[in-house]
Each structure stands twice: as structure tokens, then as C-alpha cells.
Amino acid sequence: MLTALSHSFAVRFSLFSSLWLGMLLNASTGLTQPQLQEISVNTTRFRVEIAQTLEERQRGLMFRTQLPDDQGMLFIQPTPGQSTFWMKNTYIPLDMLYFDDQGQLLEMHTEVPPCKAKPCPVYTSQATRVKYILEINAGLAERLGLKPGDRLSWH
């Protein structure tokens, strides 16, 4: 009986410790499970993380080693304007799609490579009224036939 109770306690303690350690690591590193929202560009649906706060926009997709083709990150600028990105600590090549506040695709930077040497190149939109920026895997915009004038919509 004592061994069964000891074993039960050890299992519960181990589970509790694992959960607690996981929460502690997530809190200290900012590595929490992202909330995904569904959007579309024309008829193609994406599940995206929303980067709305300054901290979320600064972190972006840094330190990621993969991104599923049906996922991306949607950056929301507080006010429409020009948009500037760099690929510091970003390990996967990306397509960057720039939309206005009405959801119209204004321009794209495609096949943007990870930064390999400092200083990292800067990618600035030509458009001056960008509200949303969608980052997806490099080459995906071309494979999907996306082009300026296409529409972003929320689900």
C-alpha cells in the first residue's frame, strides 16, 4: 500500500513539475502557443498569428525553423504608412505581402532570404498606406498566383 501511494504521489508530482516547468519556460522565453486566426487572400485561406503589439511586431517570426504552408503571420500597423522589415534572426525565407486598410494587396517582396551577415538588409514598402503585412513561406505567393489588387479578408 505504501509503495502504491508513493508511486501515485511520484507520478502526480512528476506531472505537476512538468506542467509547472513548461509554464515557467514559456513565461520566461515568451514561447507560448500562438492563437491562430483565419484569413483569406482571394480564395486561399491562411491560419495566422496576429502581431499587433510593438513587442509582437518586433519579434515576428524570429527563431522559427519552419512554417506550414497554410500558416503565416499578419502584422497590423497602428496607423497606415510605409512599412520596413528586416530578417534578423529569421531562419526561413519569406514572402511579404503589403495590404492597405481596406484589405487590398498593394505590393509584395517575394523570396526574401534569411539574414546571413550583418548588417541585415532592410525591406521597405514603396506603398505609403500599408496597414497589414502578411508573411508566408517564400515562393507561396507565386505558386498561388497572388498579385497586387488581390483582397485580404477576415473569417
KALINNOR-V367546 format. One record per residue. N is the residue number from 0. RES is the residue in three letters. SS is DSSP state (h for helix, s for strand, l for the rest). PHI is phi in radians with two decimals (none if undefined). PSI is psi in degrees with one decimal (999 if undefined). Layout:
n: <N & N>
res: <RES & RES>
ss: <SS & SS>
phi: <PHI & PHI>
psi: <PSI & PSI>
//
This chain:
n: <0 & 1 & 2 & 3 & 4 & 5 & 6 & 7 & 8 & 9 & 10 & 11 & 12 & 13 & 14 & 15 & 16 & 17 & 18 & 19 & 20 & 21 & 22 & 23 & 24 & 25 & 26 & 27 & 28 & 29 & 30 & 31 & 32 & 33 & 34 & 35 & 36 & 37 & 38 & 39 & 40 & 41 & 42 & 43 & 44 & 45 & 46 & 47 & 48 & 49 & 50 & 51 & 52 & 53 & 54 & 55 & 56 & 57 & 58 & 59 & 60 & 61 & 62 & 63 & 64 & 65 & 66 & 67 & 68 & 69 & 70 & 71 & 72 & 73 & 74 & 75 & 76 & 77 & 78 & 79 & 80 & 81 & 82 & 83 & 84 & 85 & 86 & 87 & 88 & 89 & 90 & 91 & 92 & 93 & 94 & 95 & 96 & 97 & 98 & 99 & 100 & 101 & 102 & 103 & 104 & 105 & 106 & 107 & 108 & 109 & 110 & 111 & 112 & 113 & 114 & 115 & 116 & 117 & 118 & 119 & 120 & 121 & 122 & 123 & 124 & 125 & 126 & 127 & 128 & 129 & 130 & 131 & 132 & 133 & 134 & 135 & 136 & 137 & 138 & 139 & 140 & 141 & 142 & 143 & 144 & 145 & 146 & 147 & 148 & 149 & 150 & 151 & 152 & 153 & 154>
res: <MET & LEU & THR & ALA & LEU & SER & HIS & SER & PHE & ALA & VAL & ARG & PHE & SER & LEU & PHE & SER & SER & LEU & TRP & LEU & GLY & MET & LEU & LEU & ASN & ALA & SER & THR & GLY & LEU & THR & GLN & PRO & GLN & LEU & GLN & GLU & ILE & SER & VAL & ASN & THR & THR & ARG & PHE & ARG & VAL & GLU & ILE & ALA & GLN & THR & LEU & GLU & GLU & ARG & GLN & ARG & GLY & LEU & MET & PHE & ARG & THR & GLN & LEU & PRO & ASP & ASP & GLN & GLY & MET & LEU & PHE & ILE & GLN & PRO & THR & PRO & GLY & GLN & SER & THR & PHE & TRP & MET & LYS & ASN & THR & TYR & ILE & PRO & LEU & ASP & MET & LEU & TYR & PHE & ASP & ASP & GLN & GLY & GLN & LEU & LEU & GLU & MET & HIS & THR & GLU & VAL & PRO & PRO & CYS & LYS & ALA & LYS & PRO & CYS & PRO & VAL & TYR & THR & SER & GLN & ALA & THR & ARG & VAL & LYS & TYR & ILE & LEU & GLU & ILE & ASN & ALA & GLY & LEU & ALA & GLU & ARG & LEU & GLY & LEU & LYS & PRO & GLY & ASP & ARG & LEU & SER & TRP & HIS>
ss: <l & h & h & h & h & h & h & h & h & h & h & h & h & h & h & h & h & h & h & h & h & h & h & h & h & h & h & h & h & l & l & l & l & l & l & s & s & s & s & s & s & l & l & s & s & s & s & s & s & s & s & l & l & h & h & h & h & h & h & l & l & l & l & l & l & l & l & l & l & l & s & s & s & s & s & s & s & s & s & s & s & l & l & s & s & s & l & l & l & l & l & l & l & s & s & s & s & s & s & l & l & l & l & s & s & s & s & s & s & s & s & s & l & l & l & l & l & l & l & l & l & s & s & s & l & l & l & l & l & s & s & s & s & s & s & s & s & l & l & h & h & h & h & h & l & l & l & l & l & l & s & s & s & s & l>
phi: <none & -1.08 & -1.18 & -1.12 & -1.14 & -1.10 & -1.13 & -1.05 & -1.09 & -1.08 & -1.14 & -1.10 & -1.09 & -1.11 & -1.09 & -1.05 & -1.07 & -1.11 & -1.10 & -1.11 & -1.09 & -1.07 & -1.14 & -1.11 & -1.12 & -1.07 & -1.16 & -1.38 & -1.84 & 1.34 & -1.59 & -1.74 & -1.21 & -1.27 & -1.47 & -1.82 & -2.06 & -1.74 & -2.31 & -2.35 & -2.05 & 0.98 & -1.79 & -1.54 & -1.62 & -2.26 & -1.76 & -2.19 & -1.49 & -1.73 & -1.86 & -1.93 & -1.40 & -1.01 & -1.07 & -1.13 & -1.17 & -1.20 & -1.32 & 0.86 & -1.76 & -0.99 & 1.19 & -1.45 & -1.85 & -2.74 & -2.59 & -1.03 & -1.08 & -1.63 & -2.15 & -2.96 & -2.24 & -1.90 & -1.63 & -2.08 & -1.43 & -1.02 & -2.36 & -1.04 & 3.09 & -1.21 & -2.25 & -2.20 & -2.26 & -2.43 & -1.93 & -1.01 & 1.01 & -1.81 & -1.70 & -2.07 & -1.20 & -2.34 & -1.82 & -2.02 & -1.97 & -1.85 & -2.08 & -1.48 & -1.23 & -1.66 & 1.53 & -1.54 & -1.24 & -1.62 & -2.86 & -2.46 & -1.95 & -1.97 & 0.97 & -1.32 & -1.41 & -1.06 & -1.32 & -1.82 & -2.55 & -1.59 & -1.35 & -1.25 & -1.09 & -1.93 & -2.02 & -1.96 & -1.22 & -1.32 & -1.16 & -1.88 & -2.22 & -1.35 & -1.95 & -2.17 & -2.26 & -1.84 & -1.82 & -2.35 & -0.99 & -1.01 & 1.57 & -1.20 & -1.04 & -1.17 & -1.05 & -1.52 & 1.27 & -1.27 & -2.69 & -0.90 & 1.78 & -1.11 & -2.04 & -1.66 & -2.42 & -1.77 & -2.03>
psi: <-44.9 & -38.9 & -40.0 & -42.4 & -41.9 & -42.1 & -44.8 & -44.4 & -43.7 & -41.3 & -46.8 & -43.3 & -41.2 & -44.8 & -46.7 & -45.3 & -42.1 & -45.4 & -45.3 & -44.9 & -41.2 & -43.9 & -40.1 & -45.0 & -43.1 & -42.2 & -39.9 & -25.9 & -9.5 & 12.7 & 73.5 & 160.9 & 122.9 & 147.7 & 126.6 & 137.6 & 154.8 & 131.2 & 170.5 & 147.7 & 112.6 & -117.8 & -0.3 & 123.7 & 141.0 & 145.8 & 121.7 & 149.5 & 142.1 & 123.7 & 95.5 & -37.9 & 163.1 & -45.0 & -43.9 & -40.8 & -37.9 & -38.2 & -42.6 & -131.4 & 24.1 & 144.5 & 7.0 & 141.4 & -9.1 & 159.6 & 117.5 & 148.4 & -23.8 & 10.1 & 165.2 & -170.0 & 131.7 & 117.3 & 136.6 & 116.5 & 141.4 & -39.7 & 143.9 & 144.7 & -168.3 & 154.8 & 135.3 & 131.2 & 157.3 & 168.6 & 27.9 & 130.3 & 21.6 & 122.3 & -7.5 & 140.3 & 147.2 & 158.8 & 136.6 & 121.8 & 125.9 & 123.5 & 150.4 & -177.4 & -10.6 & -1.8 & 14.6 & 130.6 & 117.9 & -42.9 & 170.8 & 145.6 & 118.0 & 155.7 & 41.0 & 118.5 & 157.8 & 154.0 & 122.7 & -21.9 & 149.9 & 142.8 & 145.9 & 140.1 & 153.1 & 137.5 & 108.8 & 136.2 & 146.9 & -35.7 & 143.0 & 6.6 & 39.7 & 129.5 & -38.7 & 141.1 & 122.9 & 123.2 & 126.7 & 171.9 & 141.0 & 136.3 & -15.4 & -38.7 & -42.9 & -45.1 & -32.5 & -7.6 & 27.3 & 145.6 & 159.4 & 140.1 & -20.2 & 162.5 & 137.7 & 133.5 & 154.6 & 150.7 & 999>
//
